[in-house]
């Protein structure tokens, strides 16, 4: 079965019922750079996923095998149809009252509205895709939105491609009128296939842009190989821990069997292999026996095994949390290595990896300690100092030695990257400075180059070290999110 839990979200459930494996669900989240694919069991537990997200207070979701699947946070946008709420049309009117163009207000405020659909809705409501929001009437806007989303209820889709100079440059599940070049197709699959094929062909014909030469490629590759070995080692530890984790209730079942064995030991005859007990429940309790051992000794062994399972149930989650911290730190070091701009920065990553002891120490002469690299100090046009940690050690230094309790602290949410601090001392910070700092956090992160990266913002007083964690690993609370492009902001002042 194919299920779409929310028609305004890009999430699809493919439910399969297999004779041997039972019910499993393949969950598809086609969300651009954040796309993911999950296989979950009947209880909603993740069996495997393409992109894993490990625990951390600035991770919106923990996405790991063995963890429950949680959908992406809701968009908190208005549905494109009347949802029956008393204030629906008041909220729609407020959306239309926003400054700027109508299509942008629709794209930002209506759930499931892409820029293309938003422009089409603006055209249907006003006759002009670039009309200002002030030009629309409430009835016209409501009718345009409901027309566009009506096929969700009646299945009357009319897919096609958007053509330009005879080549497909896009596709749509509904007719597009605000621009010329919409050509109907028999199915959305054909429309998508044609548009993607045209895009691929254009990419192959386009001249390749020269890539800047990496003067440190050899050294970077050596450290990357060390990181890969460490990751394989830590992942093996994590897999072993998953195997060692006892099933819930296993210890209690063993104790129950042991207690029954002690109580009925006098009924066990030599050579008996199974003890069947009527406990008053629907099915009898069947205990497998070792014919070579007395019943009392078997009961004692059951008690001993139950104790081991209890100790494992207490130890394994703690150890797994430590190993997951190790994996998260290796992700941070991999990001530090990818963003390193010179030999000292690459050497700092290698030294940090050696300090973790996640790899066996090398024999022979120890390498000298790398030179201490200062964190990045910048200033916004408004005069605020911004401190940027460009590796794990700098992150720890910036957050816990440079920053004061009232300073603003920023970090790309849920991914490895820089700790960024605005030295505000609790004073209000202008919006431009805040966005600059957020862009720096996104730029010096794993998502460099992305057009939209969520960045966590909080006061430094709400940032604490992870107990027993590696440098730069933190917990945070009372945080908010700002979404910015991961590019260097214009107007920033300063350098090293």
C-alpha positions as a LaTeX table, in Angstrom:
\begin{tabular}{lrrr}
\hline
Residue & $x$ (\AA) & $y$ (\AA) & $z$ (\AA) \\
\hline
Unk1 & 0.00 & 0.00 & 0.00 \\
Unk2 & 1.10 & 3.58 & $-0.68$ \\
Unk3 & 0.22 & 6.13 & 2.00 \\
Unk4 & 0.84 & 9.88 & 2.11 \\
Unk5 & 0.23 & 10.88 & 5.76 \\
Unk6 & 0.10 & 14.61 & 4.98 \\
Unk7 & $-0.65$ & 15.69 & 1.39 \\
Unk8 & 1.22 & 18.97 & 1.91 \\
Unk9 & 4.43 & 17.22 & 3.01 \\
Unk10 & 6.98 & 15.47 & 0.77 \\
Unk11 & 6.73 & 12.20 & 2.69 \\
Unk12 & 5.56 & 8.88 & 1.25 \\
Unk13 & 5.01 & 5.54 & 3.03 \\
Unk14 & 5.32 & 2.30 & 1.03 \\
Unk15 & 3.87 & $-0.43$ & 3.27 \\
Unk16 & 4.92 & $-4.03$ & 2.52 \\
Unk17 & 3.63 & $-7.23$ & 4.14 \\
Unk18 & 6.15 & $-10.04$ & 3.68 \\
Unk19 & 5.39 & $-13.63$ & 4.67 \\
Unk20 & 8.79 & $-14.09$ & 6.33 \\
Unk21 & 9.59 & $-10.60$ & 7.59 \\
Unk22 & 6.14 & $-9.28$ & 8.47 \\
Unk23 & 5.03 & $-5.69$ & 7.92 \\
Unk24 & 7.74 & $-3.18$ & 7.04 \\
Unk25 & 7.41 & 0.35 & 5.71 \\
Unk26 & 9.73 & 2.19 & 3.35 \\
Unk27 & 9.48 & 5.90 & 4.17 \\
Unk28 & 10.63 & 8.27 & 1.43 \\
Unk29 & 11.48 & 11.90 & 2.27 \\
Unk30 & 12.40 & 13.59 & $-1.06$ \\
Unk31 & 13.47 & 16.96 & 0.36 \\
Unk32 & 16.37 & 18.15 & $-1.77$ \\
Unk33 & 19.68 & 18.04 & 0.09 \\
Unk34 & 17.85 & 16.79 & 3.19 \\
Unk35 & 16.35 & 13.78 & 1.37 \\
Unk36 & 16.36 & 10.49 & 3.23 \\
Unk37 & 15.05 & 6.93 & 3.00 \\
Unk38 & 14.00 & 4.79 & 5.98 \\
Unk39 & 13.03 & 1.16 & 6.50 \\
Unk40 & 10.94 & 0.78 & 9.66 \\
Unk41 & 9.24 & $-2.20$ & 11.28 \\
Unk42 & 5.63 & $-2.63$ & 12.40 \\
Unk43 & 6.34 & $-0.68$ & 15.60 \\
Unk44 & 7.87 & 2.29 & 13.79 \\
Unk45 & 11.45 & 1.45 & 14.80 \\
Unk46 & 14.11 & 2.34 & 12.23 \\
Unk47 & 15.78 & $-0.76$ & 10.79 \\
Unk48 & 18.05 & 1.24 & 8.45 \\
Unk49 & 18.27 & 4.67 & 6.86 \\
Unk50 & 20.44 & 6.30 & 4.20 \\
Unk51 & 21.57 & 9.35 & 6.17 \\
Unk52 & 22.05 & 8.92 & 9.91 \\
Unk53 & 21.76 & 11.74 & 12.45 \\
Unk54 & 23.27 & 11.05 & 15.84 \\
Unk55 & 22.07 & 12.43 & 19.18 \\
Unk56 & 22.80 & 16.04 & 20.03 \\
Unk57 & 20.81 & 18.89 & 21.40 \\
Unk58 & 21.04 & 20.77 & 18.11 \\
Unk59 & 19.76 & 17.80 & 16.09 \\
Unk60 & 16.09 & 18.17 & 15.20 \\
Unk61 & 15.71 & 14.37 & 14.89 \\
Unk62 & 17.80 & 11.39 & 15.93 \\
Unk63 & 17.84 & 9.08 & 12.90 \\
Unk64 & 19.59 & 5.81 & 13.75 \\
Unk65 & 18.77 & 2.09 & 13.48 \\
Unk66 & 17.01 & 0.99 & 16.64 \\
Unk67 & 15.50 & 4.42 & 17.29 \\
Unk68 & 11.82 & 5.26 & 16.70 \\
Unk69 & 11.12 & 7.06 & 13.44 \\
Unk70 & 9.85 & 10.61 & 13.86 \\
Unk71 & 8.67 & 12.69 & 10.90 \\
Unk72 & 10.20 & 16.09 & 10.15 \\
Unk73 & 8.93 & 18.96 & 12.31 \\
Unk74 & 5.67 & 20.44 & 10.97 \\
Unk75 & 6.00 & 23.47 & 8.72 \\
Unk76 & 3.56 & 25.49 & 10.82 \\
Unk77 & 2.03 & 26.90 & 7.64 \\
Unk78 & $-1.54$ & 27.43 & 6.53 \\
Unk79 & $-3.13$ & 24.57 & 4.54 \\
Unk80 & $-4.16$ & 25.55 & 0.99 \\
Unk81 & $-7.79$ & 24.58 & 1.68 \\
Unk82 & $-10.32$ & 25.50 & 4.36 \\
Unk83 & $-9.39$ & 23.23 & 7.25 \\
Unk84 & $-12.54$ & 24.02 & 9.22 \\
Unk85 & $-10.82$ & 26.19 & 11.82 \\
Unk86 & $-12.71$ & 29.32 & 12.87 \\
Unk87 & $-9.83$ & 31.65 & 12.06 \\
Unk88 & $-8.74$ & 30.08 & 8.74 \\
Unk89 & $-9.81$ & 33.03 & 6.60 \\
Unk90 & $-8.44$ & 35.52 & 9.10 \\
Unk91 & $-5.04$ & 33.84 & 8.81 \\
Unk92 & $-5.35$ & 33.75 & 5.02 \\
Unk93 & $-6.17$ & 37.47 & 5.03 \\
Unk94 & $-3.11$ & 38.13 & 7.21 \\
Unk95 & $-0.97$ & 36.25 & 4.71 \\
Unk96 & $-2.30$ & 38.40 & 1.87 \\
Unk97 & $-1.53$ & 41.52 & 3.91 \\
Unk98 & 2.20 & 40.82 & 3.95 \\
Unk99 & 4.44 & 43.33 & 2.18 \\
Unk100 & 6.02 & 42.34 & $-1.12$ \\
Unk101 & 4.90 & 40.06 & $-3.91$ \\
Unk102 & 1.91 & 37.77 & $-3.51$ \\
Unk103 & 3.67 & 34.66 & $-4.81$ \\
Unk104 & 6.40 & 35.00 & $-2.19$ \\
Unk105 & 3.82 & 35.32 & 0.59 \\
Unk106 & 2.12 & 32.15 & $-0.71$ \\
Unk107 & 5.40 & 30.21 & $-0.96$ \\
Unk108 & 6.38 & 31.19 & 2.58 \\
Unk109 & 2.96 & 30.86 & 4.21 \\
Unk110 & 1.04 & 28.04 & 2.47 \\
Unk111 & 1.95 & 24.42 & 3.20 \\
Unk112 & 3.14 & 22.50 & 0.15 \\
Unk113 & 3.42 & 25.58 & $-2.10$ \\
Unk114 & 6.54 & 25.52 & $-4.26$ \\
Unk115 & 7.66 & 28.75 & $-5.96$ \\
Unk116 & 6.13 & 27.50 & $-9.23$ \\
Unk117 & 2.75 & 26.71 & $-7.65$ \\
Unk118 & 2.87 & 29.97 & $-5.71$ \\
Unk119 & 3.35 & 31.97 & $-8.92$ \\
Unk120 & 0.53 & 30.03 & $-10.58$ \\
Unk121 & $-1.76$ & 30.75 & $-7.62$ \\
Unk122 & $-0.88$ & 34.45 & $-7.80$ \\
Unk123 & $-1.65$ & 34.48 & $-11.54$ \\
Unk124 & $-5.01$ & 32.74 & $-11.05$ \\
Unk125 & $-5.96$ & 35.11 & $-8.24$ \\
Unk126 & $-4.87$ & 38.40 & $-9.87$ \\
Unk127 & $-3.92$ & 37.72 & $-13.50$ \\
Unk128 & $-0.29$ & 38.65 & $-12.73$ \\
Unk129 & 2.26 & 36.22 & $-11.30$ \\
Unk130 & 4.32 & 39.13 & $-9.94$ \\
Unk131 & 1.42 & 41.09 & $-8.46$ \\
Unk132 & 1.90 & 42.60 & $-5.01$ \\
Unk133 & 0.06 & 40.90 & $-2.18$ \\
Unk134 & $-2.02$ & 44.03 & $-1.71$ \\
Unk135 & $-3.61$ & 43.47 & $-5.15$ \\
Unk136 & $-5.47$ & 40.27 & $-4.22$ \\
Unk137 & $-8.92$ & 39.85 & $-2.70$ \\
Unk138 & $-9.57$ & 37.17 & $-0.11$ \\
Unk139 & $-12.20$ & 35.26 & $-2.19$ \\
Unk140 & $-9.94$ & 35.25 & $-5.27$ \\
Unk141 & $-6.97$ & 33.95 & $-3.29$ \\
Unk142 & $-9.01$ & 31.23 & $-1.56$ \\
Unk143 & $-10.51$ & 30.10 & $-4.89$ \\
Unk144 & $-7.11$ & 29.98 & $-6.63$ \\
Unk145 & $-5.60$ & 27.86 & $-3.87$ \\
Unk146 & $-8.54$ & 25.47 & $-3.73$ \\
Unk147 & $-8.50$ & 25.05 & $-7.53$ \\
Unk148 & $-4.82$ & 24.13 & $-7.50$ \\
Unk149 & $-5.20$ & 21.56 & $-4.73$ \\
Unk150 & $-8.58$ & 20.13 & $-5.82$ \\
Unk151 & $-6.95$ & 17.12 & $-7.57$ \\
Unk152 & $-5.91$ & 15.83 & $-4.16$ \\
Unk153 & $-9.58$ & 15.05 & $-3.58$ \\
Unk154 & $-10.84$ & 14.16 & $-7.07$ \\
Unk155 & $-7.66$ & 12.83 & $-8.71$ \\
Unk156 & $-8.05$ & 15.16 & $-11.68$ \\
Unk157 & $-4.36$ & 15.77 & $-12.28$ \\
Unk158 & $-3.22$ & 17.25 & $-15.60$ \\
Unk159 & 0.57 & 16.83 & $-15.64$ \\
Unk160 & 2.95 & 18.31 & $-18.13$ \\
Unk161 & 6.37 & 19.84 & $-18.75$ \\
Unk162 & 7.52 & 23.44 & $-18.94$ \\
Unk163 & 9.33 & 24.00 & $-22.23$ \\
Unk164 & 11.78 & 26.66 & $-23.27$ \\
Unk165 & 13.23 & 26.74 & $-26.79$ \\
Unk166 & 11.83 & 23.25 & $-27.37$ \\
Unk167 & 13.50 & 21.73 & $-24.30$ \\
Unk168 & 11.82 & 20.63 & $-21.07$ \\
Unk169 & 13.13 & 22.73 & $-18.17$ \\
Unk170 & 10.65 & 21.62 & $-15.50$ \\
Unk171 & 7.49 & 19.67 & $-14.77$ \\
Unk172 & 4.20 & 20.17 & $-12.98$ \\
Unk173 & 1.28 & 18.00 & $-11.87$ \\
Unk174 & $-1.15$ & 20.80 & $-12.78$ \\
Unk175 & $-1.39$ & 23.13 & $-15.81$ \\
Unk176 & 0.77 & 26.27 & $-15.61$ \\
Unk177 & $-0.67$ & 29.46 & $-17.12$ \\
Unk178 & 1.48 & 32.28 & $-15.74$ \\
Unk179 & 4.21 & 31.61 & $-18.31$ \\
Unk180 & 4.15 & 30.16 & $-21.85$ \\
Unk181 & 5.49 & 26.73 & $-22.69$ \\
Unk182 & 3.36 & 24.29 & $-20.68$ \\
Unk183 & 2.93 & 21.06 & $-22.65$ \\
Unk184 & 0.60 & 18.29 & $-21.34$ \\
Unk185 & 1.90 & 14.77 & $-20.86$ \\
Unk186 & $-0.01$ & 11.49 & $-20.26$ \\
Unk187 & 1.47 & 10.99 & $-16.79$ \\
Unk188 & 3.53 & 12.78 & $-14.18$ \\
Unk189 & 6.13 & 10.00 & $-14.46$ \\
Unk190 & 6.66 & 10.78 & $-18.13$ \\
Unk191 & 6.85 & 14.51 & $-17.38$ \\
Unk192 & 9.46 & 14.00 & $-14.66$ \\
Unk193 & 11.49 & 11.59 & $-16.80$ \\
Unk194 & 11.51 & 14.01 & $-19.74$ \\
Unk195 & 12.53 & 17.01 & $-17.62$ \\
Unk196 & 15.31 & 15.12 & $-15.83$ \\
Unk197 & 16.63 & 13.68 & $-19.08$ \\
Unk198 & 16.77 & 17.17 & $-20.60$ \\
Unk199 & 18.55 & 18.50 & $-17.51$ \\
Unk200 & 21.07 & 15.65 & $-17.62$ \\
Unk201 & 21.70 & 16.22 & $-21.32$ \\
Unk202 & 22.24 & 19.94 & $-20.76$ \\
Unk203 & 24.68 & 19.21 & $-17.95$ \\
Unk204 & 26.70 & 16.86 & $-20.17$ \\
Unk205 & 26.93 & 19.47 & $-22.94$ \\
Unk206 & 27.87 & 22.32 & $-20.59$ \\
Unk207 & 31.61 & 23.08 & $-20.42$ \\
Unk208 & 33.16 & 21.84 & $-17.21$ \\
Unk209 & 34.23 & 24.61 & $-14.87$ \\
Unk210 & 37.85 & 24.31 & $-13.78$ \\
Unk211 & 38.27 & 23.09 & $-10.21$ \\
Unk212 & 40.80 & 24.87 & $-8.03$ \\
Unk213 & 43.88 & 22.75 & $-7.39$ \\
Unk214 & 44.21 & 21.44 & $-3.84$ \\
Unk215 & 47.85 & 21.94 & $-2.92$ \\
Unk216 & 47.41 & 19.79 & 0.17 \\
Unk217 & 45.58 & 16.88 & $-1.48$ \\
Unk218 & 48.20 & 14.29 & $-0.53$ \\
Unk219 & 48.37 & 15.28 & 3.13 \\
Unk220 & 44.59 & 15.63 & 3.29 \\
Unk221 & 44.15 & 12.13 & 1.83 \\
Unk222 & 46.50 & 10.62 & 4.45 \\
Unk223 & 44.50 & 12.10 & 7.32 \\
Unk224 & 41.21 & 11.15 & 5.63 \\
Unk225 & 42.42 & 7.53 & 5.49 \\
Unk226 & 43.15 & 7.62 & 9.23 \\
Unk227 & 39.67 & 9.01 & 9.90 \\
Unk228 & 38.13 & 6.26 & 7.76 \\
Unk229 & 40.00 & 3.57 & 9.72 \\
Unk230 & 38.86 & 5.09 & 13.00 \\
Unk231 & 35.27 & 5.22 & 11.77 \\
Unk232 & 35.29 & 1.56 & 10.73 \\
Unk233 & 36.68 & 0.61 & 14.13 \\
Unk234 & 34.05 & 2.61 & 16.03 \\
Unk235 & 31.22 & 1.34 & 13.83 \\
Unk236 & 32.28 & $-2.23$ & 14.59 \\
Unk237 & 32.07 & $-1.40$ & 18.30 \\
Unk238 & 28.57 & 0.00 & 17.79 \\
Unk239 & 27.46 & $-3.13$ & 15.91 \\
Unk240 & 28.85 & $-5.34$ & 18.69 \\
Unk241 & 26.94 & $-3.35$ & 21.30 \\
Unk242 & 23.71 & $-3.77$ & 19.33 \\
Unk243 & 24.31 & $-7.53$ & 19.42 \\
Unk244 & 25.03 & $-7.47$ & 23.17 \\
Unk245 & 21.87 & $-5.58$ & 24.12 \\
Unk246 & 19.45 & $-8.09$ & 25.70 \\
Unk247 & 15.85 & $-8.28$ & 24.60 \\
Unk248 & 13.43 & $-6.40$ & 26.87 \\
Unk249 & 12.08 & $-8.75$ & 29.51 \\
Unk250 & 14.67 & $-11.49$ & 28.89 \\
Unk251 & 16.09 & $-11.29$ & 32.43 \\
Unk252 & 12.60 & $-11.35$ & 33.97 \\
Unk253 & 11.69 & $-14.43$ & 31.92 \\
Unk254 & 14.81 & $-16.25$ & 33.09 \\
Unk255 & 14.12 & $-15.41$ & 36.73 \\
Unk256 & 10.55 & $-16.63$ & 36.36 \\
Unk257 & 11.75 & $-19.93$ & 34.91 \\
Unk258 & 14.33 & $-20.27$ & 37.69 \\
Unk259 & 11.73 & $-19.67$ & 40.39 \\
Unk260 & 9.41 & $-22.29$ & 38.89 \\
Unk261 & 12.31 & $-24.75$ & 38.61 \\
Unk262 & 13.16 & $-24.31$ & 42.29 \\
Unk263 & 9.53 & $-24.70$ & 43.30 \\
Unk264 & 8.99 & $-27.85$ & 41.20 \\
Unk265 & 12.46 & $-29.38$ & 41.33 \\
Unk266 & 11.04 & $-32.46$ & 43.04 \\
Unk267 & 8.88 & $-33.15$ & 39.96 \\
Unk268 & 11.80 & $-33.21$ & 37.51 \\
Unk269 & 12.84 & $-36.77$ & 36.64 \\
Unk270 & 16.30 & $-37.84$ & 35.42 \\
Unk271 & 16.70 & $-37.33$ & 31.65 \\
Unk272 & 13.68 & $-35.01$ & 31.39 \\
Unk273 & 14.10 & $-32.39$ & 28.64 \\
Unk274 & 11.04 & $-30.15$ & 29.07 \\
Unk275 & 9.09 & $-29.04$ & 32.12 \\
Unk276 & 5.54 & $-27.96$ & 31.23 \\
Unk277 & 3.79 & $-25.87$ & 33.88 \\
Unk278 & 0.16 & $-24.78$ & 34.06 \\
Unk279 & 0.46 & $-21.20$ & 35.37 \\
Unk280 & $-3.21$ & $-20.37$ & 34.92 \\
Unk281 & $-2.51$ & $-18.42$ & 31.73 \\
Unk282 & $-3.81$ & $-19.30$ & 28.28 \\
Unk283 & $-0.65$ & $-21.18$ & 27.27 \\
Unk284 & 1.44 & $-23.36$ & 29.58 \\
Unk285 & 4.98 & $-22.32$ & 30.53 \\
Unk286 & 7.50 & $-24.66$ & 28.87 \\
Unk287 & 11.04 & $-24.70$ & 30.30 \\
Unk288 & 13.80 & $-26.43$ & 28.33 \\
Unk289 & 15.89 & $-28.66$ & 30.61 \\
Unk290 & 19.42 & $-30.01$ & 30.41 \\
Unk291 & 19.01 & $-33.72$ & 31.21 \\
Unk292 & 22.61 & $-33.84$ & 32.50 \\
Unk293 & 22.05 & $-31.26$ & 35.27 \\
Unk294 & 19.90 & $-31.30$ & 38.42 \\
Unk295 & 16.95 & $-28.91$ & 38.35 \\
Unk296 & 18.32 & $-26.82$ & 41.25 \\
Unk297 & 21.64 & $-26.26$ & 39.46 \\
Unk298 & 19.80 & $-25.26$ & 36.30 \\
Unk299 & 17.75 & $-22.75$ & 38.30 \\
Unk300 & 20.95 & $-21.27$ & 39.74 \\
Unk301 & 22.38 & $-20.93$ & 36.24 \\
Unk302 & 19.20 & $-19.14$ & 35.11 \\
Unk303 & 19.54 & $-16.68$ & 38.00 \\
Unk304 & 23.19 & $-16.09$ & 37.06 \\
Unk305 & 22.33 & $-15.48$ & 33.38 \\
Unk306 & 19.53 & $-13.11$ & 34.40 \\
Unk307 & 22.03 & $-11.12$ & 36.46 \\
Unk308 & 24.36 & $-10.86$ & 33.46 \\
Unk309 & 21.50 & $-9.64$ & 31.29 \\
Unk310 & 20.59 & $-7.00$ & 33.89 \\
Unk311 & 24.17 & $-5.77$ & 33.96 \\
Unk312 & 24.28 & $-5.68$ & 30.16 \\
Unk313 & 20.99 & $-3.77$ & 30.03 \\
Unk314 & 22.53 & $-1.14$ & 32.31 \\
Unk315 & 25.97 & $-1.05$ & 30.68 \\
Unk316 & 25.22 & $-1.26$ & 26.95 \\
Unk317 & 23.14 & 1.97 & 26.65 \\
Unk318 & 25.84 & 3.94 & 28.50 \\
Unk319 & 28.60 & 2.50 & 26.37 \\
Unk320 & 26.55 & 2.99 & 23.20 \\
Unk321 & 26.10 & 6.68 & 24.07 \\
Unk322 & 29.89 & 7.00 & 24.43 \\
Unk323 & 30.50 & 5.28 & 21.09 \\
Unk324 & 27.90 & 7.49 & 19.39 \\
Unk325 & 29.77 & 10.50 & 20.77 \\
Unk326 & 32.94 & 9.08 & 19.22 \\
Unk327 & 31.21 & 8.78 & 15.84 \\
Unk328 & 29.85 & 12.31 & 16.09 \\
Unk329 & 33.35 & 13.59 & 16.88 \\
Unk330 & 34.77 & 11.76 & 13.87 \\
Unk331 & 32.12 & 13.54 & 11.77 \\
Unk332 & 33.35 & 16.84 & 13.23 \\
Unk333 & 36.98 & 15.99 & 12.43 \\
Unk334 & 36.01 & 15.00 & 8.87 \\
Unk335 & 34.36 & 18.39 & 8.45 \\
Unk336 & 37.39 & 20.14 & 9.97 \\
Unk337 & 39.59 & 18.31 & 7.46 \\
Unk338 & 37.38 & 19.16 & 4.48 \\
Unk339 & 37.39 & 22.87 & 5.43 \\
Unk340 & 41.09 & 23.05 & 6.37 \\
Unk341 & 42.87 & 25.65 & 4.25 \\
Unk342 & 46.55 & 24.98 & 5.02 \\
Unk343 & 49.04 & 22.47 & 6.40 \\
Unk344 & 48.79 & 23.56 & 10.07 \\
Unk345 & 45.00 & 23.17 & 10.03 \\
Unk346 & 45.30 & 19.68 & 8.52 \\
Unk347 & 47.97 & 18.76 & 11.07 \\
Unk348 & 45.65 & 19.96 & 13.84 \\
Unk349 & 42.99 & 17.47 & 12.69 \\
Unk350 & 45.54 & 14.64 & 12.70 \\
Unk351 & 46.70 & 15.59 & 16.20 \\
Unk352 & 43.12 & 15.74 & 17.47 \\
Unk353 & 42.41 & 12.29 & 16.07 \\
Unk354 & 45.51 & 10.90 & 17.78 \\
Unk355 & 44.39 & 12.45 & 21.08 \\
Unk356 & 41.07 & 10.58 & 20.93 \\
Unk357 & 42.84 & 7.18 & 21.03 \\
Unk358 & 40.20 & 5.88 & 18.62 \\
Unk359 & 43.07 & 4.35 & 16.64 \\
Unk360 & 45.89 & 2.24 & 18.07 \\
Unk361 & 48.99 & 4.43 & 18.63 \\
Unk362 & 51.59 & 4.21 & 15.88 \\
Unk363 & 54.98 & 2.81 & 16.68 \\
Unk364 & 58.05 & 4.94 & 16.17 \\
Unk365 & 58.85 & 8.54 & 16.85 \\
Unk366 & 55.93 & 10.71 & 17.90 \\
Unk367 & 55.07 & 13.66 & 15.69 \\
Unk368 & 55.62 & 17.12 & 17.17 \\
Unk369 & 52.52 & 18.91 & 18.37 \\
Unk370 & 51.00 & 21.14 & 15.67 \\
Unk371 & 51.21 & 24.90 & 16.17 \\
Unk372 & 48.30 & 26.46 & 18.04 \\
Unk373 & 45.95 & 28.06 & 15.51 \\
Unk374 & 43.99 & 31.11 & 16.67 \\
Unk375 & 40.25 & 31.24 & 16.23 \\
Unk376 & 38.80 & 33.63 & 13.66 \\
Unk377 & 37.94 & 37.12 & 14.94 \\
Unk378 & 35.64 & 39.29 & 12.81 \\
Unk379 & 33.45 & 42.36 & 13.23 \\
Unk380 & 30.05 & 43.18 & 11.82 \\
Unk381 & 29.41 & 46.61 & 10.27 \\
Unk382 & 27.53 & 47.49 & 13.48 \\
Unk383 & 30.73 & 46.92 & 15.46 \\
Unk384 & 29.97 & 43.60 & 17.16 \\
Unk385 & 32.90 & 41.19 & 17.55 \\
Unk386 & 32.21 & 37.70 & 16.19 \\
Unk387 & 34.39 & 34.75 & 17.23 \\
Unk388 & 34.46 & 31.66 & 14.99 \\
Unk389 & 35.94 & 28.29 & 15.91 \\
Unk390 & 37.15 & 26.51 & 12.80 \\
Unk391 & 37.89 & 23.11 & 14.33 \\
Unk392 & 36.88 & 21.06 & 17.35 \\
Unk393 & 39.57 & 22.46 & 19.66 \\
Unk394 & 38.85 & 26.05 & 18.63 \\
Unk395 & 35.13 & 25.42 & 19.17 \\
Unk396 & 35.80 & 24.38 & 22.75 \\
Unk397 & 38.05 & 27.40 & 23.31 \\
Unk398 & 35.62 & 29.91 & 21.78 \\
Unk399 & 32.63 & 28.60 & 23.73 \\
Unk400 & 34.15 & 27.99 & 27.15 \\
Unk401 & 37.07 & 30.44 & 27.35 \\
Unk402 & 36.27 & 33.34 & 25.04 \\
Unk403 & 32.49 & 33.65 & 25.38 \\
Unk404 & 30.71 & 35.15 & 28.37 \\
Unk405 & 27.36 & 33.94 & 29.72 \\
Unk406 & 25.37 & 36.69 & 28.00 \\
Unk407 & 26.98 & 36.35 & 24.57 \\
Unk408 & 24.98 & 34.86 & 21.69 \\
Unk409 & 26.07 & 31.37 & 20.60 \\
Unk410 & 25.32 & 29.87 & 17.15 \\
Unk411 & 25.87 & 26.50 & 15.46 \\
Unk412 & 24.52 & 24.82 & 12.31 \\
Unk413 & 21.74 & 22.61 & 13.60 \\
Unk414 & 22.30 & 18.87 & 13.68 \\
Unk415 & 25.57 & 18.79 & 11.70 \\
Unk416 & 29.29 & 19.23 & 12.40 \\
Unk417 & 30.56 & 22.77 & 12.16 \\
Unk418 & 31.83 & 25.90 & 13.84 \\
Unk419 & 30.86 & 27.36 & 17.18 \\
Unk420 & 30.18 & 31.06 & 16.54 \\
Unk421 & 29.86 & 33.64 & 19.30 \\
Unk422 & 28.63 & 37.24 & 19.07 \\
Unk423 & 30.38 & 39.10 & 21.92 \\
Unk424 & 27.20 & 40.95 & 22.89 \\
Unk425 & 27.41 & 40.58 & 26.67 \\
Unk426 & 23.64 & 40.27 & 26.89 \\
Unk427 & 22.94 & 43.44 & 24.87 \\
Unk428 & 20.44 & 43.40 & 21.97 \\
Unk429 & 22.04 & 42.56 & 18.62 \\
Unk430 & 20.84 & 43.99 & 15.30 \\
Unk431 & 19.27 & 41.62 & 12.78 \\
Unk432 & 22.05 & 42.10 & 10.20 \\
Unk433 & 24.74 & 41.04 & 12.69 \\
Unk434 & 22.70 & 38.02 & 13.76 \\
Unk435 & 22.29 & 36.87 & 10.15 \\
Unk436 & 26.01 & 37.42 & 9.49 \\
Unk437 & 26.95 & 35.23 & 12.44 \\
Unk438 & 24.43 & 32.59 & 11.35 \\
Unk439 & 25.88 & 32.59 & 7.83 \\
Unk440 & 29.35 & 32.11 & 9.28 \\
Unk441 & 28.09 & 29.14 & 11.33 \\
Unk442 & 26.54 & 27.66 & 8.17 \\
Unk443 & 29.58 & 28.41 & 5.98 \\
Unk444 & 32.03 & 26.80 & 8.41 \\
Unk445 & 29.96 & 23.62 & 8.58 \\
Unk446 & 29.35 & 20.37 & 6.75 \\
Unk447 & 26.68 & 22.13 & 4.63 \\
Unk448 & 28.92 & 24.80 & 3.08 \\
Unk449 & 27.37 & 25.91 & $-0.21$ \\
Unk450 & 23.78 & 24.97 & 0.66 \\
Unk451 & 21.15 & 27.60 & 0.03 \\
Unk452 & 19.23 & 27.07 & 3.29 \\
Unk453 & 20.87 & 25.81 & 6.49 \\
Unk454 & 19.07 & 25.92 & 9.87 \\
Unk455 & 21.26 & 27.47 & 12.58 \\
Unk456 & 20.62 & 27.16 & 16.32 \\
Unk457 & 20.87 & 30.39 & 18.34 \\
Unk458 & 20.94 & 30.68 & 22.13 \\
Unk459 & 22.69 & 32.54 & 24.93 \\
Unk460 & 26.05 & 31.03 & 25.85 \\
Unk461 & 24.80 & 30.42 & 29.42 \\
Unk462 & 22.55 & 27.71 & 27.98 \\
Unk463 & 25.48 & 25.80 & 26.39 \\
Unk464 & 27.20 & 23.11 & 28.46 \\
Unk465 & 29.82 & 20.45 & 27.77 \\
Unk466 & 28.69 & 16.89 & 27.13 \\
Unk467 & 29.86 & 14.92 & 30.20 \\
Unk468 & 32.77 & 12.74 & 29.13 \\
Unk469 & 32.53 & 14.09 & 25.58 \\
Unk470 & 35.19 & 15.27 & 23.16 \\
Unk471 & 36.29 & 18.90 & 22.66 \\
Unk472 & 33.46 & 21.02 & 21.29 \\
Unk473 & 30.66 & 18.55 & 22.05 \\
Unk474 & 27.88 & 20.40 & 23.84 \\
Unk475 & 24.31 & 20.32 & 25.06 \\
Unk476 & 22.14 & 23.40 & 24.55 \\
Unk477 & 18.69 & 24.55 & 25.55 \\
Unk478 & 16.36 & 27.53 & 25.09 \\
Unk479 & 17.52 & 27.73 & 21.47 \\
Unk480 & 15.79 & 29.20 & 18.44 \\
Unk481 & 16.41 & 28.58 & 14.74 \\
Unk482 & 17.35 & 30.94 & 11.93 \\
Unk483 & 17.71 & 29.66 & 8.35 \\
Unk484 & 20.41 & 31.22 & 6.16 \\
Unk485 & 22.49 & 30.41 & 3.06 \\
Unk486 & 25.83 & 28.75 & 3.83 \\
Unk487 & 27.96 & 31.43 & 2.23 \\
Unk488 & 30.31 & 34.12 & 3.50 \\
Unk489 & 28.29 & 37.22 & 4.41 \\
Unk490 & 28.98 & 40.50 & 2.67 \\
Unk491 & 30.24 & 43.40 & 4.75 \\
Unk492 & 32.10 & 41.37 & 7.36 \\
Unk493 & 35.21 & 43.12 & 8.72 \\
Unk494 & 38.45 & 41.63 & 9.97 \\
Unk495 & 40.50 & 38.48 & 9.62 \\
Unk496 & 42.66 & 36.21 & 11.71 \\
\hline
\end{tabular}
